[in-house]
Amino acid sequence: MSCDFTRLAVPGVRALQPYQPGKPVEELERELGLSNIVKLASNENPLGLGPRVKAAIAESLGDGSRYPDASGFQLKHALQRRFGIWPEQITLGNGSNDVLELIARTFLQPGDEVVYSRYAFVVYPLLTQACGARAVVTEAKDWGHDLEAMRQAITDATRLVFIANPNNPTGTWLKESALRDFLRQVPEQVLVVLDEAYTEYVDDAAFPDGLALQAEFPNLIVTRTFSKAYGLAALRVGYALASAQITDLLNRVRQPFNVNALAQAAACAALDDSDYLAETVTLNRSGMEQLTQGLSRLGIGYIPSVANFVTADMGRPAAPVYEAMLRQGVIVRPLANYGMPDHLRISIGLEAENQRCLDLLQKVL
């Protein structure tokens, strides 16, 4: 090959390393010939699709040859009924990652600065670098966001601030009082992106509701997903709530059919299935207790979490533990790419899956 096509890419992309998802079950089956694999690596809902969602997908299959509604009319109005938010403030995405990318593409250019915390979601640095912006990474506080450090990091060049609440991969969270104080001090020309992918799992009066806060702070953008508590990870549906002006800008960049028809129908059905969501939260609460108590019995430290995962401290490099568990058919998530080489993130599964993970950890260690 005479041409090095890498040189044709923009500088931010040339230096990127691709996002590394949790190892798929099918890949492990191919590599090691294993069956009965337990995947606790990607913070998925172990209940599978709810009955209303399955029915909605089946009903939508008859229109599979038609393009989806580019405006997402039904889903936006379902969100309005559920949360009291206005359709003209909603941007739909192919998962919340898609919406986060839309925000970055709309507002970032080379020379701009983006503030986010150490140990925050790995997509934030990927988007920042791809747009040619400069990352300003603040030190974490107890594995979570230090809002005062983030406030002090804001300069005239800052365009975006990313905050995950609860945070992935640590499961830490911010109280409403602290977040509100922070938002009051952020200059109005700086956009704050509040990533609430795990908000449905939190049951604490002090936890903030980003959708309510957005009405008070016009420079706040809230992103949410149907991939976690609603169990639609394979279908990829997310959304952002922002001011009508910001939403208009995001929709100028958004691809017109970025959320397919089956996903839109499934998301509408999921919003109406309160029983499924309640079962999900109950299962997650009992699974969290099972895993954390089991880790404690094994003498393994962990970061207290309010999400659907717990991050365990192996007290040693975690990669050999991860590899040994893989060979026995249990997939968890190593966190070296987050700067946490001694930690494994373990998603909450069904009771039997959690126990198998704990039993294997005891055997491996």
MOHUVEN-V743854 format. One record per backbone hydrogen bond with DSSP energy under -1.0 kcal/mol. NH is the residue of the N-H (numbers start at 0). CO is the residue of the C=O. E is the energy in kcal/mol with one decimal. If there is no record, write none. Layout:
BEGIN
[[NH | CO | E] [NH | CO | E]]
END
This chain:
BEGIN
[[4 | 2 | -1.1] [6 | 3 | -1.4] [7 | 4 | -1.4] [8 | 5 | -1.2] [13 | 9 | -2.0] [14 | 10 | -1.4] [15 | 12 | -1.4] [27 | 23 | -1.6] [28 | 24 | -2.3] [29 | 25 | -2.1] [30 | 26 | -2.4] [31 | 27 | -2.6] [32 | 28 | -1.7] [37 | 328 | -2.8] [39 | 330 | -3.3] [47 | 44 | -1.3] [53 | 49 | -2.2] [54 | 50 | -2.1] [55 | 51 | -2.2] [56 | 52 | -2.4] [57 | 53 | -2.4] [58 | 54 | -2.2] [59 | 55 | -1.6] [60 | 56 | -1.1] [62 | 59 | -1.6] [63 | 60 | -1.9] [65 | 62 | -2.1] [75 | 71 | -2.8] [76 | 72 | -2.1] [77 | 73 | -2.0] [78 | 74 | -2.4] [79 | 75 | -1.9] [80 | 76 | -2.3] [81 | 77 | -2.0] [82 | 78 | -2.8] [83 | 79 | -2.3] [88 | 85 | -2.2] [89 | 86 | -1.8] [90 | 239 | -2.2] [92 | 237 | -2.8] [94 | 92 | -2.2] [98 | 94 | -1.1] [99 | 95 | -2.5] [100 | 96 | -2.1] [101 | 97 | -2.2] [102 | 98 | -2.3] [103 | 99 | -2.1] [104 | 100 | -2.9] [105 | 101 | -2.0] [106 | 102 | -1.9] [107 | 103 | -2.3] [110 | 131 | -1.1] [111 | 108 | -2.3] [112 | 156 | -2.4] [113 | 133 | -2.5] [114 | 159 | -2.3] [115 | 135 | -1.9] [117 | 137 | -2.6] [119 | 116 | -1.4] [123 | 120 | -1.7] [125 | 121 | -1.3] [126 | 122 | -2.6] [127 | 123 | -2.3] [128 | 124 | -2.5] [129 | 125 | -2.3] [130 | 126 | -1.6] [131 | 128 | -1.4] [132 | 127 | -2.0] [133 | 111 | -3.4] [135 | 113 | -3.1] [137 | 115 | -2.1] [140 | 143 | -2.7] [143 | 140 | -1.8] [149 | 145 | -2.1] [150 | 146 | -2.4] [151 | 147 | -2.2] [152 | 148 | -1.1] [153 | 150 | -1.1] [157 | 154 | -1.3] [158 | 112 | -2.8] [159 | 112 | -1.2] [160 | 190 | -2.0] [161 | 114 | -2.5] [162 | 192 | -2.8] [164 | 194 | -2.5] [166 | 171 | -2.9] [170 | 166 | -3.0] [175 | 205 | -3.2] [178 | 174 | -2.4] [179 | 175 | -3.0] [180 | 176 | -2.0] [181 | 177 | -2.0] [182 | 178 | -2.6] [183 | 179 | -1.9] [184 | 181 | -1.2] [189 | 186 | -2.0] [190 | 158 | -2.4] [191 | 218 | -2.4] [192 | 160 | -3.5] [193 | 220 | -3.2] [194 | 162 | -3.4] [195 | 222 | -3.0] [198 | 195 | -1.2] [200 | 197 | -1.6] [201 | 198 | -1.5] [206 | 203 | -2.0] [212 | 208 | -2.1] [213 | 209 | -2.0] [215 | 212 | -1.3] [216 | 212 | -1.7] [219 | 216 | -1.9] [220 | 191 | -3.1] [221 | 240 | -2.6] [222 | 193 | -2.5] [223 | 238 | -2.6] [225 | 236 | -2.7] [230 | 227 | -1.3] [231 | 225 | -2.5] [235 | 231 | -1.4] [237 | 92 | -2.2] [238 | 223 | -2.3] [239 | 90 | -2.3] [240 | 221 | -2.8] [241 | 88 | -2.1] [246 | 242 | -2.8] [247 | 243 | -2.1] [248 | 244 | -1.6] [249 | 245 | -2.4] [250 | 246 | -2.3] [253 | 249 | -2.0] [257 | 254 | -1.3] [263 | 259 | -2.2] [264 | 260 | -2.4] [265 | 261 | -2.5] [266 | 262 | -2.5] [267 | 263 | -2.0] [268 | 264 | -2.1] [269 | 265 | -2.5] [270 | 266 | -2.0] [273 | 271 | -1.3] [276 | 272 | -1.7] [277 | 273 | -2.4] [278 | 274 | -2.4] [279 | 275 | -2.4] [280 | 276 | -2.4] [281 | 277 | -2.3] [282 | 278 | -2.6] [283 | 279 | -2.4] [284 | 280 | -2.2] [285 | 281 | -2.2] [286 | 282 | -2.4] [287 | 283 | -2.5] [288 | 284 | -1.9] [289 | 285 | -2.3] [290 | 286 | -2.6] [291 | 287 | -2.7] [292 | 288 | -2.3] [293 | 289 | -1.8] [294 | 290 | -2.8] [295 | 291 | -2.2] [296 | 292 | -2.2] [297 | 293 | -1.5] [298 | 295 | -1.4] [299 | 294 | -2.9] [302 | 310 | -2.4] [305 | 170 | -1.7] [309 | 345 | -2.4] [311 | 343 | -3.2] [312 | 300 | -3.0] [313 | 341 | -2.9] [317 | 340 | -2.8] [321 | 317 | -2.7] [322 | 318 | -2.6] [323 | 319 | -2.2] [324 | 320 | -2.2] [325 | 321 | -2.3] [326 | 322 | -2.0] [328 | 325 | -2.2] [329 | 324 | -2.4] [330 | 37 | -3.1] [332 | 344 | -2.2] [334 | 342 | -1.4] [337 | 334 | -1.6] [338 | 335 | -2.0] [339 | 334 | -2.0] [342 | 339 | -1.8] [343 | 311 | -2.2] [344 | 332 | -3.1] [345 | 309 | -2.9] [346 | 39 | -2.1] [347 | 307 | -2.6] [353 | 349 | -2.7] [354 | 350 | -2.2] [355 | 351 | -2.2] [356 | 352 | -2.1] [357 | 353 | -2.3] [358 | 354 | -2.9] [359 | 355 | -2.2] [360 | 356 | -2.5] [361 | 357 | -2.2] [362 | 358 | -1.8] [363 | 359 | -3.1] [364 | 360 | -2.6]]
END
